[in-house]
Each structure stands twice: as structure tokens, then as C-alpha cells.
Amino acid sequence: MADGELLIVASHGLIQDAIKIYGLRWEIETLFGCLKGRGFKLEETRVVGYLRIKKLLVLPVIAFCWAHKVGDWKHDCVLPIKVKTHQRKAQSIFRYGLDCIRSELFNVFSRSNKQLRKLISLLVTAPPALSAKVLPVPS
């Protein structure tokens, strides 16, 4: 890896982009981890039917994406997340964004809505890199 850490990925055969594919899979694992325990507690619903689960996932996935976009924006443009002595961020991009959204929503009547409007604009606009091109879907 670029930072000198060793990453071992095992597969059943020779796969040219194994680490890239694993990275995509890890993004999905992170999403489900957040949906299950880090703010959304989706497992507590006890919903088991396929169609009901499918419908139930729509809003939390949108909320996750929104929180992640807000966290990215806040980290890049407002205040970077502190890095601890072990060289890891003090909190995840997702948590940073979720806390920001939560704070704005809970204080919506006590201050200007300018910040909340900015956060909502992040929800409805695509980042420049994604709006300019279509990313390939891995096979």
C-alpha cells in the first residue's frame, strides 16, 4: 500500500485487480456496519421479508450517503478531523458528517438555517468528479 502497510488479499484464483475489488467490497461492508450499529441500528427492526427489507434500506442508505458527503465536505473545507498518535483519524468521515447533520437538525430553530441549507445542498448535488464521468461497474 502507499503508506507502507502490508495488505494481503487471498482469492481462489489469479485475479488481476484483487485489491481494487476488495476495496469496493470493503466499502459495502462499511455501509452495512454503519447501518447495523453506528447510528441507524437497522438490526433492531426485526424485519425479515425481502421486499420489506428492500424498502426499509432506501432511507438509511440515502442518510448514510448524505452523512458521508457532509463528513467529506466538513473534513476538506471546514475543519479536518484530528489524527491521533497512532495515525488514525479520531472519528470516521461518516460519524463526522452524521454528528454535523444531527447538530444542525436539533438546533434548527435556535440559529440561522444557512448551514442546514448547505448540508441539504450536499445531499442533492453530485461531487464534480462523479458528475463529469460515469464510473465502471466491477464484474
Phi, psi and omega in degrees: 000163185296328182271005177093353178286147179270130177233122179249125178239122180258142178219170182280352180201183179281112180242122187298316183249044186303317182291321178296316179295318178298323178299319177295318179296321181296326176298320179292319177299319178297316178302309182294325176299318179291320180293327183277324188222336188261053175129328185257331177050048184296331181294338182286354182285333182063023176282134183236337181291137184306309183294324178292320177296318180300315179293322182293331184284338187302303184294315177298325179293319176297316179297320178299312180300319179297312181298321180292318178297319179295318178298317177300312181299314183294320179295318183279326191245339185249293183209113180299148176292136179295144176257127181283174183297335178274014175069021174249152179294149181294333177208163181283160175302318179301308183297322179299315179290317180298317178296323179294313179298313181301315180299315180294320181291323180287338182248024186298330182266349184262355180210180180297148180271008182300314180295317179297321177297322177297316180296321178293323179297329176293331179289323188261357179245143177278146175297150183306321182295325181277328181286340182276335182212162178259128181280141179289148178269128181292147180266000000 
